[in-house]
Amino acid sequence: MNYWTQSSKNIYVAAHRGWSKKYPENTMLAFRKALELGVDQLETDVRITRDGELVLIHDATVDRTTSGSGKVCDMTLAELQELDAGSWKDPAFAGERIPKFTDLLELVKDHPTITLDIELKEYPVDGIPPIKLHAEVKEHPVDGSDETAFTICDRILKTIDDYGFTDRVVINTWSGRLHEYIYEKYGNKYRLHLYFPSPLMGKMTLEPYSFGYCCCMFASDGQPGDRRVATREECAEMLAKGIRPWAGTAVKTPEMVDVAIASAVELITCDDPELILNCLRERGYHK
């Protein structure tokens, strides 16, 4: 089956951490509600627990999105799943838990056309630069561990293979070094999700856009501004390299949907998939 039929005329919608505008991010509730809307893709973040379990949470700590405090990597799976991951969003969501990676894969088994964008959150040394080129891009740490990042990456990829999802997944990381590790070890087996402009990915030894499947296209001047999405010309140049131009979470309004359409992107990752889907459908850009 060909899961990747997106184009500038049929723009896919990816739910960023699930339907995170309305529901607590990276919870099974947020993923299920996004699927009910008819999104094309679910985006999520994978981290490792102290006892070696793969879990879905964006931050390195649990402080922002749960009732607890501390680093994810310092806690066991059992300790993490005792935390309330819903009440911070709204008391109505009390009792939501941090899911395991396999919880999401089990859910997606029942939705055979859905694709996944899996973001790797464990970085190698010098993995990404401590820069802030856009309002949406927070400062990333420069410290990391090659052994941890590469080992966990391999485990995530094996888990994806075990579920038979290899052709349904893009692998996302801000780290150019981690992208290179995957490409050099596995070739083109996995679709890689890159970033533009290239300084967002930090140190790289390969030409940044000589490999990869898709690229999140930020405005190249690095300023928040009104556009925030790369120009049509920049997106066309990326497509000419064989890499599909996508847009990120800067697309939050009908006006920004029009900007994304004008840039000829092929997918929009968003916090509010209901709004973005409605806008695209009204304009005839989502089939």
SULBELLIN-V880755 format. One record per pair of residues at least 24 apart in sequence whose C-alpha atoms are under 7 Angstrom apart, sorted by sequence separation. I is the first residue (numbers start at 1). GAP is how many residues later the second one is. D is the distance in whole Angstrom. If there is no record, write none. Layout:
# SULBELLIN-V880755
((I	GAP	D) (I	GAP	D))
This chain:
# SULBELLIN-V880755
((15	24	7) (18	24	6) (49	24	4) (50	24	5) (53	24	6) (166	24	7) (14	25	6) (17	25	7) (18	25	7) (48	25	6) (49	25	7) (50	25	5) (51	25	5) (124	25	5) (176	25	5) (254	25	6) (13	26	5) (14	26	6) (15	26	6) (16	26	7) (17	26	5) (49	26	6) (50	26	5) (51	26	7) (123	26	5) (174	26	7) (175	26	5) (176	26	6) (177	26	7) (13	27	5) (14	27	4) (15	27	5) (16	27	5) (17	27	5) (49	27	5) (122	27	5) (174	27	5) (175	27	6) (176	27	6) (177	27	6) (12	28	6) (13	28	6) (14	28	5) (15	28	6) (16	28	7) (49	28	6) (176	28	5) (215	28	7) (217	28	6) (235	28	7) (14	29	6) (214	29	5) (215	29	6) (216	29	6) (217	29	6) (235	29	7) (26	30	6) (213	30	5) (214	30	4) (215	30	5) (216	30	5) (217	30	6) (232	30	7) (235	30	7) (26	31	6) (212	31	6) (213	31	6) (214	31	6) (215	31	6) (216	31	5) (229	31	7) (232	31	4) (214	32	7) (216	32	6) (227	32	7) (231	32	5) (232	32	6) (230	33	7) (57	41	7) (56	42	6) (55	43	7) (56	43	6) (55	44	6) (56	44	6) (55	45	4) (56	45	6) (54	46	6) (55	46	5) (128	46	6) (54	47	6) (128	47	5) (127	48	5) (127	49	7) (127	50	6) (116	52	6) (117	52	6) (118	52	6) (119	52	6) (120	52	6) (123	52	7) (115	53	5) (116	53	5) (117	53	5) (118	53	5) (119	53	4) (120	53	5) (115	54	6) (116	54	6) (117	54	6) (118	54	6) (119	54	5) (124	54	7) (46	55	7) (117	55	6) (24	62	5) (24	65	6) (23	66	7) (27	69	7) (27	70	7) (27	71	6) (28	71	7) (27	72	6) (41	73	5) (42	73	7) (43	73	6) (44	73	6) (45	73	6) (46	73	6) (128	73	6) (129	73	5) (40	74	5) (41	74	5) (42	74	5) (43	74	4) (44	74	5) (45	74	5) (46	74	6) (47	74	6) (128	74	4) (40	75	6) (41	75	5) (42	75	6) (43	75	6) (44	75	6) (45	75	6) (46	75	6) (47	75	7) (127	75	6) (128	75	7) (45	76	6) (127	76	7) (126	77	7) (134	88	6) (133	89	5) (134	89	6) (135	89	6) (133	90	7) (134	90	5) (3	110	6) (136	114	7) (3	165	6) (37	237	7) (21	250	5) (20	251	5) (21	251	5) (19	252	6) (20	252	7) (16	253	6) (19	253	6) (12	254	6) (13	254	6) (14	254	6) (15	254	6) (16	254	5) (19	254	6) (11	255	5) (12	255	4) (13	255	5) (14	255	5) (15	255	6) (16	255	5) (8	256	5) (10	256	7) (11	256	5) (12	256	6) (13	256	6) (14	256	6) (15	256	6) (8	257	5) (8	258	5) (15	258	6) (7	259	5) (6	260	6) (13	260	7) (6	261	7) (13	264	7) (11	274	6) (12	274	7) (10	275	5) (11	275	6) (9	276	5) (10	276	5) (10	277	6))
